[in-house]
Amino acid sequence: MLIDTHAHINATQFESDLEEVIARAKDEGVSTIVVVGFDRVTITKAMELTNTYDNIFATIGWHPVDAIDMTDEDLKWIEELAAHPKVVALGEMGLDYYWDKSPKDVQKEVFRKQIALAKKVKLPIVIHNRDATADVVEILKEEGAHEVGGIMHCFTGSYEVAKQCMDMNFYISFGGPVTFKNAKVPKEVAVKIPLDRLLVETDCPYLTPHPFRGKRNEPSYVKLVAEQIAELKGIPFEELAQQTSDNARKLFDIK
């Protein structure tokens, strides 16, 4: 059984067929879906889903693109929700220098505040990094993020960066890009990541794996990611599925 450690089935793209999407995931051997809320609307929906479905858990935080919109009240609200037994991590949080909606200094401040909150509530963190690797790693080190650990979500960086993150108690999670034909670096890095530090995800509805690239992504497709990594590592799919699921349960403290 697989665990999709990062899904946005709380997005509007799933409004018309959510039940079918969840059923398809189960049919493909996906036992658990971790839904990510990253602003007021998506956090509220993520909490609704965790309260409705036994096999859905939530991570909640504030996305760096929208950092400029986050208030102290929002952070307090996240802290209150973090006490819910099915909230398993804080995030996604981090830095995004691709989009310029939120100034870099605001993103960094919001990132640091969320790491501090995670240490306070003793939950791991889910890291979003786009074109900001050096600053992300620096802030994780400065803020003592190793105390809670977490996930480098949808990792596409170098093995050297992955090693720095693993040394800080982070798991490395791969999504659809590892299946892309031209994705040389993610494939090489996936081979090197120890099995006990590896996770799989979809980041649906985005980053759909081959051969469905260009279409809406969904949790059932996490199997394609796992199959690709198992093939790259030269191990049975069942071994990869079992280990990544064990890793997710350990990190998220899912019984």
DRENNU-100612 format. One record per residue (C-alpha): residue in one letter; x, y, z. Coordinates in Angstrom, 3 decimals, decimal comma. Last residue first. Example, Ala and Ser with C-alpha at 12.3 -4.5 7.8 and 13.67 -1.06 7.14 Angstrom:
REM DRENNU-100612
+------+----------+----------+----------+
: type :        u :        v :        w :
+------+----------+----------+----------+
:    s :   13,670 :   -1,060 :    7,140 :
:    a :   12,300 :   -4,500 :    7,800 :
+------+----------+----------+----------+
***
This chain:
REM DRENNU-100612
+------+----------+----------+----------+
: type :        u :        v :        w :
+------+----------+----------+----------+
:    k :   -0,562 :    4,432 :   13,460 :
:    i :    0,316 :    7,688 :   11,701 :
:    d :    3,189 :    9,445 :   13,489 :
:    f :    3,718 :   11,722 :   10,454 :
:    l :    7,416 :   10,862 :   10,125 :
:    k :    7,018 :    7,196 :   11,072 :
:    r :    3,919 :    6,663 :    8,943 :
:    a :    5,623 :    8,333 :    5,986 :
:    n :    8,757 :    6,215 :    6,331 :
:    d :    6,729 :    3,004 :    6,607 :
:    s :    4,866 :    4,001 :    3,443 :
:    t :    8,139 :    4,690 :    1,638 :
:    q :    9,479 :    1,310 :    2,781 :
:    q :    6,437 :   -0,742 :    1,791 :
:    a :    6,054 :    0,867 :   -1,642 :
:    l :    9,766 :    0,490 :   -2,448 :
:    e :    9,765 :   -3,152 :   -1,398 :
:    e :    6,584 :   -3,875 :   -3,352 :
:    f :    8,038 :   -2,232 :   -6,490 :
:    p :   10,901 :   -4,735 :   -6,419 :
:    i :   14,401 :   -3,197 :   -6,476 :
:    g :   16,613 :   -1,967 :   -9,325 :
:    k :   16,929 :    1,547 :   -7,919 :
:    l :   15,729 :    3,171 :  -11,136 :
:    e :   12,931 :    0,589 :  -11,471 :
:    a :   11,811 :    1,158 :   -7,883 :
:    i :   11,902 :    4,911 :   -8,525 :
:    q :    9,722 :    4,583 :  -11,647 :
:    e :    7,216 :    2,275 :   -9,953 :
:    a :    6,891 :    4,654 :   -6,993 :
:    v :    6,176 :    7,613 :   -9,270 :
:    l :    3,661 :    5,620 :  -11,293 :
:    k :    1,945 :    4,480 :   -8,067 :
:    v :    1,579 :    8,141 :   -7,074 :
:    y :   -0,834 :    8,285 :  -10,027 :
:    s :   -3,764 :    7,185 :   -7,847 :
:    p :   -3,400 :   10,477 :   -5,939 :
:    e :   -4,473 :   12,690 :   -8,884 :
:    n :   -2,790 :   14,724 :  -11,650 :
:    r :   -4,845 :   16,622 :  -14,215 :
:    k :   -3,560 :   16,059 :  -17,762 :
:    g :   -0,408 :   17,483 :  -19,329 :
:    r :    1,737 :   14,498 :  -18,362 :
:    f :   -0,377 :   11,328 :  -18,310 :
:    p :    2,436 :    8,979 :  -19,440 :
:    h :    4,396 :   10,239 :  -17,492 :
:    p :    3,702 :   11,832 :  -14,127 :
:    t :    1,346 :   14,783 :  -13,523 :
:    l :    3,156 :   17,768 :  -12,041 :
:    y :    0,008 :   19,542 :  -10,707 :
:    p :   -3,431 :   18,382 :   -9,529 :
:    c :   -1,804 :   16,812 :   -7,580 :
:    d :    1,451 :   17,286 :   -5,678 :
:    t :    1,826 :   13,554 :   -6,462 :
:    e :    3,927 :   12,160 :   -3,643 :
:    v :    6,624 :    9,627 :   -2,803 :
:    l :    8,977 :    9,466 :    0,189 :
:    l :   12,611 :    8,414 :    0,706 :
:    r :   14,862 :    8,661 :    3,754 :
:    d :   14,826 :    4,937 :    4,707 :
:    l :   15,449 :    3,904 :    1,102 :
:    p :   18,726 :    5,823 :    0,995 :
:    i :   18,728 :    8,573 :   -1,660 :
:    k :   21,308 :    7,773 :   -4,369 :
:    v :   18,967 :    6,360 :   -7,035 :
:    a :   16,537 :    9,240 :   -6,547 :
:    v :   19,394 :   11,698 :   -7,160 :
:    e :   20,206 :   10,276 :  -10,591 :
:    k :   16,534 :   10,242 :  -11,614 :
:    p :   15,988 :   13,793 :  -10,323 :
:    v :   19,083 :   14,955 :  -12,269 :
:    k :   18,249 :   13,430 :  -15,664 :
:    a :   14,605 :   14,519 :  -15,894 :
:    n :   14,378 :   14,464 :  -19,727 :
:    k :   12,068 :   11,419 :  -19,896 :
:    f :    9,813 :   12,689 :  -17,105 :
:    t :    9,149 :   10,086 :  -14,403 :
:    v :   11,136 :   11,891 :  -11,671 :
:    p :    9,059 :   14,998 :  -12,479 :
:    g :    5,885 :   13,299 :  -11,161 :
:    g :    6,788 :   13,429 :   -7,481 :
:    f :    9,784 :   12,728 :   -5,286 :
:    s :   10,144 :   13,290 :   -1,546 :
:    i :   13,423 :   13,568 :    0,345 :
:    y :   13,080 :   13,079 :    4,096 :
:    f :   14,540 :   15,639 :    6,473 :
:    n :   16,455 :   15,137 :    9,732 :
:    m :   18,964 :   17,975 :    9,228 :
:    d :   21,590 :   15,589 :    7,778 :
:    m :   18,912 :   14,584 :    5,249 :
:    c :   18,727 :   18,240 :    4,199 :
:    q :   22,475 :   18,586 :    3,667 :
:    k :   22,471 :   15,282 :    1,753 :
:    a :   19,613 :   16,462 :   -0,488 :
:    v :   21,611 :   19,609 :   -1,284 :
:    e :   24,625 :   17,526 :   -2,342 :
:    y :   22,322 :   15,136 :   -4,228 :
:    s :   21,221 :   18,042 :   -6,406 :
:    g :   17,775 :   19,577 :   -6,498 :
:    t :   14,430 :   18,366 :   -7,863 :
:    f :   12,615 :   17,526 :   -4,626 :
:    c :    8,826 :   17,465 :   -4,724 :
:    h :    8,623 :   18,270 :   -1,012 :
:    m :   11,752 :   18,374 :    1,126 :
:    i :    9,977 :   16,723 :    4,026 :
:    g :   10,177 :   17,006 :    7,800 :
:    g :   12,590 :   17,449 :   10,643 :
:    v :   11,331 :   18,656 :   14,043 :
:    e :   14,564 :   19,475 :   15,884 :
:    h :   16,471 :   19,555 :   12,576 :
:    a :   14,680 :   22,850 :   11,880 :
:    g :   17,176 :   24,639 :   14,111 :
:    e :   16,203 :   28,099 :   12,831 :
:    e :   19,646 :   28,913 :   11,426 :
:    k :   19,986 :   25,561 :    9,659 :
:    l :   16,533 :   25,625 :    8,048 :
:    i :   17,116 :   29,290 :    7,167 :
:    e :   20,401 :   28,522 :    5,371 :
:    v :   18,908 :   25,558 :    3,495 :
:    v :   16,008 :   27,669 :    2,217 :
:    d :   18,293 :   30,598 :    1,321 :
:    a :   20,629 :   28,409 :   -0,763 :
:    t :   17,742 :   26,598 :   -2,478 :
:    a :   15,645 :   29,572 :   -3,564 :
:    d :   14,599 :   28,860 :   -7,170 :
:    r :   11,462 :   27,105 :   -5,919 :
:    n :   11,466 :   25,484 :   -2,504 :
:    h :    8,364 :   24,273 :   -0,679 :
:    i :    9,208 :   22,517 :    2,595 :
:    v :    6,852 :   20,367 :    4,664 :
:    i :    7,468 :   20,626 :    8,409 :
:    p :    7,455 :   18,128 :   11,274 :
:    l :    5,239 :   18,760 :   14,321 :
:    k :    6,267 :   19,550 :   17,900 :
:    v :    3,723 :   22,331 :   18,605 :
:    k :    6,434 :   24,824 :   19,613 :
:    k :    8,999 :   23,501 :   17,118 :
:    a :    6,398 :   23,803 :   14,358 :
:    l :    5,605 :   27,346 :   15,488 :
:    a :    9,263 :   28,368 :   15,241 :
:    i :    9,443 :   26,853 :   11,745 :
:    q :    6,302 :   28,807 :   10,851 :
:    k :    7,723 :   32,111 :   12,081 :
:    r :   10,954 :   31,526 :   10,131 :
:    f :    9,055 :   30,940 :    6,878 :
:    v :    6,870 :   34,028 :    7,431 :
:    e :   10,006 :   36,163 :    7,947 :
:    k :   11,758 :   34,677 :    4,913 :
:    q :    8,745 :   35,243 :    2,660 :
:    v :    8,473 :   38,860 :    3,826 :
:    d :   12,181 :   39,456 :    3,092 :
:    k :   11,800 :   37,888 :   -0,351 :
:    p :    8,916 :   40,145 :   -1,345 :
:    s :    5,580 :   38,346 :   -1,941 :
:    k :    3,914 :   38,362 :   -5,386 :
:    d :    7,201 :   37,765 :   -7,221 :
:    w :    6,767 :   34,204 :   -8,511 :
:    y :    9,937 :   32,229 :   -9,211 :
:    y :   11,599 :   33,175 :   -5,922 :
:    d :    9,494 :   30,775 :   -3,852 :
:    l :   10,577 :   30,197 :   -0,250 :
:    g :    9,385 :   27,808 :    2,444 :
:    m :    6,135 :   26,544 :    3,869 :
:    e :    3,806 :   23,717 :    2,935 :
:    g :    3,375 :   23,378 :    5,684 :
:    l :    2,962 :   22,112 :    9,234 :
:    a :    2,719 :   18,369 :    9,840 :
:    v :    0,385 :   15,528 :   10,906 :
:    v :   -2,940 :   17,274 :   11,457 :
:    k :   -5,124 :   14,237 :   12,126 :
:    p :   -5,111 :   14,570 :   15,927 :
:    h :   -6,189 :   18,244 :   15,774 :
:    a :   -3,816 :   20,320 :   17,948 :
:    a :   -2,370 :   21,930 :   14,814 :
:    l :   -5,728 :   23,641 :   14,298 :
:    e :   -4,997 :   26,064 :   17,152 :
:    e :   -1,497 :   26,830 :   15,857 :
:    i :   -2,868 :   27,395 :   12,354 :
:    w :   -5,382 :   29,864 :   13,773 :
:    k :   -2,606 :   31,708 :   15,641 :
:    l :   -0,627 :   31,983 :   12,396 :
:    d :   -3,673 :   33,335 :   10,568 :
:    e :   -4,308 :   35,856 :   13,347 :
:    d :   -0,702 :   37,068 :   13,083 :
:    t :   -1,478 :   37,815 :    9,438 :
:    m :   -0,495 :   36,080 :    6,204 :
:    d :   -1,187 :   37,953 :    2,959 :
:    i :    2,441 :   38,833 :    2,139 :
:    a :    3,363 :   35,167 :    2,489 :
:    d :    1,111 :   34,246 :   -0,445 :
:    v :    3,900 :   32,908 :   -2,692 :
:    p :    5,508 :   31,431 :    0,433 :
:    h :    2,542 :   29,109 :    1,104 :
:    w :    1,158 :   29,183 :    4,634 :
:    g :    0,703 :   26,078 :    6,739 :
:    i :   -1,415 :   22,980 :    7,236 :
:    t :   -0,681 :   19,301 :    6,745 :
:    a :   -3,719 :   17,078 :    6,724 :
:    f :   -4,703 :   13,405 :    6,974 :
:    i :   -7,041 :   11,330 :    4,800 :
:    n :   -7,622 :    7,599 :    5,339 :
:    d :  -10,561 :    7,902 :    7,741 :
:    y :  -12,421 :   10,313 :    5,469 :
:    t :  -14,836 :   13,058 :    6,563 :
:    n :  -12,926 :   14,859 :    9,336 :
:    t :   -9,710 :   14,810 :    7,314 :
:    l :  -11,616 :   16,182 :    4,303 :
:    e :  -13,143 :   19,065 :    6,263 :
:    m :   -9,704 :   19,971 :    7,650 :
:    a :   -8,269 :   20,098 :    4,144 :
:    k :  -11,142 :   22,340 :    3,027 :
:    t :  -10,467 :   24,858 :    5,797 :
:    i :   -6,735 :   24,746 :    5,053 :
:    t :   -7,420 :   25,319 :    1,349 :
:    v :   -9,548 :   28,435 :    1,920 :
:    r :   -7,437 :   30,093 :    4,625 :
:    d :   -4,072 :   29,414 :    2,952 :
:    f :   -1,654 :   26,494 :    2,445 :
:    g :   -3,672 :   23,334 :    3,092 :
:    v :   -2,020 :   20,081 :    2,041 :
:    v :   -3,851 :   16,767 :    1,934 :
:    v :   -2,032 :   13,599 :    3,019 :
:    i :   -3,612 :   10,607 :    1,303 :
:    t :   -3,499 :    7,094 :    2,752 :
:    s :   -3,996 :    3,536 :    1,483 :
:    v :   -3,022 :    4,106 :   -2,132 :
:    g :   -3,262 :    0,605 :   -3,618 :
:    e :   -4,496 :    1,523 :   -7,095 :
:    d :   -8,130 :    0,812 :   -6,146 :
:    k :   -7,728 :    3,103 :   -3,119 :
:    a :   -6,584 :    5,936 :   -5,364 :
:    r :   -9,481 :    5,323 :   -7,728 :
:    a :  -11,942 :    5,597 :   -4,818 :
:    i :  -10,469 :    8,939 :   -3,713 :
:    v :  -10,713 :   10,317 :   -7,258 :
:    e :  -14,263 :    8,977 :   -7,657 :
:    e :  -15,403 :   10,717 :   -4,471 :
:    l :  -13,713 :   13,964 :   -5,547 :
:    d :  -15,467 :   14,111 :   -8,923 :
:    s :  -16,864 :   17,616 :   -9,486 :
:    e :  -14,887 :   19,645 :   -6,946 :
:    f :  -11,520 :   18,112 :   -7,815 :
:    q :  -10,026 :   20,977 :   -9,861 :
:    t :  -11,182 :   23,396 :   -7,129 :
:    a :   -8,324 :   22,243 :   -4,903 :
:    n :   -8,830 :   20,234 :   -1,692 :
:    i :   -7,408 :   17,254 :   -3,589 :
:    h :   -4,099 :   19,066 :   -3,178 :
:    a :   -1,864 :   16,087 :   -2,491 :
:    h :    1,452 :   15,605 :   -0,706 :
:    t :    2,426 :   12,390 :    1,106 :
:    d :    0,610 :   10,018 :   -1,241 :
:    i :    0,947 :    6,844 :    0,828 :
:    l :    1,219 :    3,476 :   -0,902 :
:    m :    0,000 :    0,000 :    0,000 :
+------+----------+----------+----------+
***
